[in-house]
Amino acid sequence: MRHAGGEAVPLWHADPDLKGVDAVFLPGGFSYGDYLRCGAISRFAPLMEELIPAARAGLPVLGTCNGFQILCEAHLLPGALMRNAGLHYVCRDQGIRVENTATPWTSDFAEGQEIVLPVKHGEGRYVADEATLNALEAGGQVVFRYVGGNPNGSLNDIAGIRNEAGNIVGLMPHPEHAVEDLTGAPSTDGRGFFSSILKKLVTL
């Protein structure tokens, strides 16, 4: 967020409130050791008691990797993330195509633009029943698709989705690991997520 010119406010899982932030980013990692299902325990963290109603009321929220899993476990996004189709952990730079720019997190991209972000996960295969998939496709809720190979077997090559309102976005790739000139190589495409949300907040 600082790279995009904003102020980062740390939130801890046991915090009793959201500290008045204008948006929330749930990053990747391994919450609670990923016991049970990935994100299943984090969904009940004290902070989530504040985040869930705030997100449903319109607070912009971005979840990447484990953050995406938590958003699905909290029923803020539909579907689920399962073990990769190949049953192996995948760590590589991955091409994805931007399918929807009508979210607070993607407005700085162009529809159809292909960007490169790292993927680092063992349970990133997006699944949903046929009715949910059809609704996502028909409603323009698929925000990102994998290109140049599907790293985990996600249905419809889905790399990221949004909720119906568009304020909540989840994806498996890591934009937060593609923002710095020193460590972002070969891509700093992740900056677009954070410049997008800052522009959105300025206009509110």
DOTI-556157 format. One record per residue: residue in three letters; x, y, z of N, C-alpha, C in turn. Coordinates in steps of 0.1 Angstrom, whole numbers, plus 2048, in hexadecimal, padded with zeros to 3 digits. Layout:
# DOTI-556157
ALAXYZXYZXYZ
...
***
This chain:
# DOTI-556157
MET8087F480080080080080980D800
ARG81480C80781D81780882381A7FA
HIS82680F7F282B8117E58228187DC
ALA8158177DF80B81E7D680882C7DC
GLY80E8307E780C83D7ED80283E7F8
GLY7FE8337FD7F48338087FA830815
GLU7F283081F7F682D82D7F281F831
ALA7FB8168357F88098397F5809848
VAL7E980384C7E680285A7E57F385E
PRO7EF7EF8667EF7E086A7E27DC872
LEU7DD7D186E7D27CB8757D67BD87A
TRP7D47BA8867D77AD88C7CB7A588D
HIS7CC79788C7C078F88C7B8790898
ALA7BE7948A47B77958B07B27A38B3
ASP7B47AC8AA7B07BA8AC7A17BA8AE
PRO79B7C38B778D7C38B97867CC8AF
ASP78D7D48A77867DC89D7907DF891
LEU78A7E68877917E887A7997F587A
LYS79A7FC8857A280888779E81387C
GLY79281387878E81D86F79481D861
VAL79981285C79F81184F795813844
ASP79A81783879181982D79080D824
ALA7998038267997F781E7A17ED825
VAL79F7E08227A77D58297AD7CC81F
PHE7B97C88217C07BF8197C47B3821
LEU7BF7A781E7C279A8257CD79381C
PRO7D97938217E478E8187E577E819
GLY7EE7798117F076B8127F976781D
GLY7FB75A81F80275582A7FC74782F
PHE7FF74483B7F97378417F373B84E
SER7E673E84E7DF74285B7DC735863
TYR7DF7368707DC72B8797E271E874
GLY7ED71E86D7F37128687EB70B85D
ASP7E17118587D870B84E7D26FE853
TYR7D06FD8607C96F18657BB6F1860
LEU7B46E58607A76E385A7A86E784C
ARG7A16F18477A26F68397A970383A
CYS7B070782F7B771482F7AD71F831
GLY7AF72783B7A773383E79B730847
ALA79972384A78D71F85278D724860
ILE79972586679972A87479A739874
SER7A273E86A7A374D869795754868
ARG78C74D86277F75286077875686D
PHE77D75087877775388578075C88E
ALA78A76288879376B88F78B777894
PRO78E77C8A07877888A578579389B
LEU78F79689378E7A188A78379F880
MET78179287C77778F872769792877
GLU7677938847597978887567A5884
GLU7617AD88275F7BB87E7607BC86E
LEU7687B486976B7B585A75F7AF852
ILE7597A585674E79F84E7427A884C
PRO73D7AE8577327B88557367C484D
ALA7437C98507487D48497497D283A
ALA74E7C683674F7C28287417C1821
ARG7387BB82972A7BA8237247C8821
ALA7287D18297237DF82872A7E781E
GLY7357E281773B7E980D74A7EC80E
LEU7507E981A75E7EB81B7667E4811
PRO76F7EB80A7777E38007817DA807
VAL7817CD8027897C38087907BB7FD
LEU79D7B97FE7A47B17F47AB7A57FC
GLY7A97997F77AF78D7FD7B87867F3
THR7C47837F67CD77C7ED7D276F7F4
CYS7D17647EC7D67577F07CE7537FD
ASN7D57528087CE74E8157C3758818
GLY7C47658147BA76F8167AE76C80E
PHE7B07678027A57627F979D756800
GLN7A574D80579F74180B797746817
ILE79C75081F79475482B78775B826
LEU78876381B77B76981777175F812
CYS77575480C76C749809767742815
GLU76F73F81F76B73982B761742833
ALA76374F83275A75883974D75B831
HIS74C75582574075681C73E765817
LEU74A76C81774A77981074C777801
LEU75176C7FD7527697EF74D75A7ED
PRO7477577E27427497E074D7407DC
GLY74A7337DD7547297D975E7257E4
ALA76871D7E07727197E977F7167E2
LEU78A7167EA7977137E479B7057E9
MET79F6FC7E07A26EE7E37B16EB7E0
ARG7B56DF7E37C36DB7E07C56DC7D1
ASN7D16E17CD7D56E27BF7D26D57B8
ALA7CE6D57AB7CB6C97A47D76C07A3
GLY7E36C57A37EF6BC7A27F46B87B0
LEU7ED6BC7BA7F06B97C87FE6BD7CC
HIS8046C77C58116CD7C88106DC7CB
TYR8186E17D48196EF7D681F6F57C9
VAL8197017C581E7077B98237157BD
CYS82F7187B88367257BB83C72A7AE
ARG8367347A783B73879A835746797
ASP83B74D78D83475978882975477E
GLN81E75A77F81275577880B761770
GLY80875E76480076875C7F2767760
ILE7EB7727627DD7737647D777E75B
ARG7CB77C7577C478674F7B978D757
VAL7B979A7567AF7A275E7A27A2756
GLU79879D75D78B79B7567817A675A
ASN7837AD7657797B676A7817C2771
THR77F7CE76D7867D977377C7E277B
ALA7707DD77D7667E57847657E1793
THR7717E17997737DF7A777C7E97AD
PRO77B7EC7BA7857F67BF7937F27BE
TRP7967E57BC7A37E07BC7A97DE7AE
THR7A17E07A37A67DD7967A47E878C
SER7A07F479079D7FE7877A980477F
ASP7B58027847C180777D7C67FD772
PHE7BF7F27717C27E87667B97EA75A
ALA7BC7E474F7B37E47447AD7D6742
GLU7A07D673F7997C973D7A17C2731
GLY7A47B57347AB7AD72B7BA7AE72C
GLN7BF7B77357CD7B97377D37AC73E
GLU7DF7A87397E679C73F7F17A1748
ILE7F179D7547FC7A175E802794763
VAL80D79676A81578B77081678D77F
LEU81178378781278379581777579A
PRO81E7757A58227687AB8167607B0
VAL8177537AF80E74A7B68167417BF
LYS81173F7CB8197377D580F7307DE
HIS80A7247DA7FF71E7E17FE70F7DE
GLY7F97087E87F66FA7E67E76F77E5
GLU7DF7017E97D06FF7E97CA70B7E3
GLY7CB70C7D67C67187CF7BD7157C4
ARG7B87087C37AF7047B87A17097BC
TYR79C7137B478F7197B77847107B1
VAL77A70C7BA76F7047B776270A7BB
ALA7587077B474A70B7B87407027B0
ASP7347027B572A6FA7AD7277017A0
GLU7206FA79771D6FF78A71570B78A
ALA70B70C79370371879470B724798
THR7147227A271C72D7A772573279B
LEU72C72879473472C78972D73477F
ASN72172F77B719736771715744776
ALA71274678370F75378871B75C787
LEU72775778B73375F78B73676477C
GLU73575B77373875E76572D768760
ALA72176676271676E75D71677C763
GLY71B77D77071B789777728791776
GLY73178C76E73E79376D74679377A
GLN74478978274B78878F75978178E
VAL75C77C78376A77678177378277E
VAL77C78578678579178579278D77E
PHE7977817807A477D77B7A376F776
ARG7AA76C76B7AB75E7667BA75B764
TYR7BE74F7667CC74B7637CD74A754
VAL7D974E74F7DD74D7417EB747741
GLY7EE7407367FB7397357FC72D73E
GLY7F17277417F171B74A7EA71D757
ASN7E271375B7DB7147677E370D772
PRO7E871477C7F170E7867EB705790
ASN7DD7057917D76FD79C7CB6F5798
GLY7C66F778B7BA6F07877AD6F778A
SER7AE70478D7A270C79079870B785
LEU78B70978978070877F780715777
ASN77E71476A77D71F760789728761
ASP7947237657A172A7667A073676F
ILE7977367797947417827A074378B
ALA7A674F78B7B07537947AB75C79F
GLY7A076379C79B76C7A678C7707A3
ILE7857747AD7777777AC7737837B5
ARG7677887B37627937BB75478F7C0
ASN74F7977CA7427957CF73879C7C5
GLU72B79B7C77227A17BE7237B17BF
ALA7267B67CA7277C57CC7347CA7C6
GLY73E7C17C574B7C57BF7557CB7C8
ASN7527CD7D575B7D27DF7657C87E4
ILE7627BB7E376A7B07E97707A97DD
VAL77D7A77DD7847A07D278E7967D9
GLY78E78A7D37987807D879F77A7CC
LEU7AC7777CE7B37707C37BE7687CA
MET7C375D7C37CD7557C87DB75B7C6
PRO7DE7617BA7EB7687B87EE7737C2
HIS7FB7777C47FF7807CE80378E7C8
PRO7FA7977C67FE7A47C28087AB7CB
GLU8077A87D880F7AF7E281E7AA7E1
HIS8217A07D982E79B7D78337A07C9
ALA82C7A97C38307AF7B682E7BE7B6
VAL8347C57C08337D37C18407DA7C2
GLU84B7D47C68587DA7C88617D87BC
ASP8687E27B88727E17AD87C7D77B0
LEU8817D67BC88C7CD7C08887BF7C0
THR87C7BC7C68787AE7C886C7A97BF
GLY8667B27B785A7AF7B085D7A87A2
ALA86A7A879E86D7A379186879578F
PRO86279178386279A7778567A4776
SER84F7A67808437AE77F8417B778C
THR83C7C37898377CB7958287CE792
ASP8217C578B8137C678880A7C7794
GLY80F7C279F8067C37AB8037D17B0
ARG80B7DA7AC8097E87B07FB7ED7AC
GLY7F67E87A17E97ED79C7DE7EB7A5
PHE7DF7E07AE7D47DE7B77D37E97C2
PHE7DF7ED7C67E07F77D17DE8057CC
SER7E28087C07E08157BA7D18177B7
SER7CA80B7B37BC80C7B07B480F7BD
ILE7B78097C87AF80B7D47B18197D9
LEU7BD81E7D87C082C7DD7B88367D4
LYS7B88347C77B083E7BF7A183D7C2
LYS79C8317C578E82F7C978B8367D6
LEU7948357E079283C7EC79284B7EB
VAL79B8507E379C85F7E178F8647DB
THR78885C7D377B8617CD76F8607D5
LEU7708587E07658567E97628637F1
***
